[in-house]
Amino acid sequence: MLNFITSTFLDDSFSVEHTRQYGHTHLSEIASQSDKLGNKAILLIHFSARYTTEEIDAAINRLPPSFRSRVYALKEGF
């Protein structure tokens, strides 16, 4: 199974509370639930335009290895 998950914010420049207030999802929320996500692949979409592709890749690379290996980012065409 493949899940598409919006991950608008990636770093500490916006809190989880701020992110939720505007109807978005923070990468840290997704990571905190990683043990409950049994998917073989998780596709992250809808990143804030403030992030470069390099910043998106760096944020994903900071995830725990067991979770990071299942995470992919749609960085173009969305």
GINOR-V316458 format. One record per residue. SS is DSSP state (h for helix, s for strand, l for the rest). PHI is phi in degrees with one decimal (none if undefined). PSI is psi in whole degrees, -180 to 180 (none if undefined). Layout:
SS&PHI&PSI ; SS&PHI&PSI
This chain:
l&none&142 ; s&-116.2&130 ; s&-108.0&140 ; s&-102.9&126 ; s&-130.5&129 ; s&-72.7&138 ; l&-138.0&75 ; l&-65.7&-42 ; s&-117.0&143 ; l&-120.1&-16 ; l&-134.6&-171 ; l&-81.9&5 ; l&-69.0&-20 ; l&-133.8&135 ; l&-76.5&164 ; h&-60.2&-40 ; h&-62.4&-45 ; h&-62.3&-45 ; h&-59.5&-47 ; h&-64.4&-38 ; h&-56.5&-32 ; l&-101.3&14 ; l&76.5&25 ; l&-113.7&178 ; l&-125.3&138 ; s&-97.8&142 ; h&-55.6&-34 ; h&-65.0&-31 ; h&-65.2&-43 ; h&-65.0&-47 ; h&-61.3&-36 ; h&-67.9&-18 ; l&-105.3&9 ; h&-57.6&-34 ; h&-70.4&-17 ; h&-94.9&-10 ; l&-93.4&107 ; l&-90.4&12 ; l&-69.5&148 ; l&-75.3&-29 ; s&-143.1&141 ; s&-128.4&120 ; s&-101.8&117 ; s&-88.7&135 ; s&-136.2&172 ; l&62.6&53 ; l&-77.5&150 ; l&-61.6&142 ; l&-65.3&-12 ; l&-72.9&-15 ; l&-97.0&138 ; l&-84.3&166 ; h&-61.9&-33 ; h&-65.8&-39 ; h&-68.7&-37 ; h&-63.8&-48 ; h&-59.8&-42 ; h&-63.4&-41 ; h&-64.1&-42 ; h&-66.2&-38 ; h&-66.1&-18 ; l&-84.4&-9 ; l&-69.6&156 ; l&-57.2&139 ; h&-51.9&-41 ; h&-65.5&-28 ; h&-89.3&-44 ; h&-54.8&-35 ; l&-66.1&-15 ; l&-106.0&-3 ; s&-101.3&132 ; s&-129.9&152 ; s&-120.7&129 ; l&-88.6&105 ; l&-105.9&-7 ; l&-134.7&148 ; l&74.9&20 ; l&-125.6&none
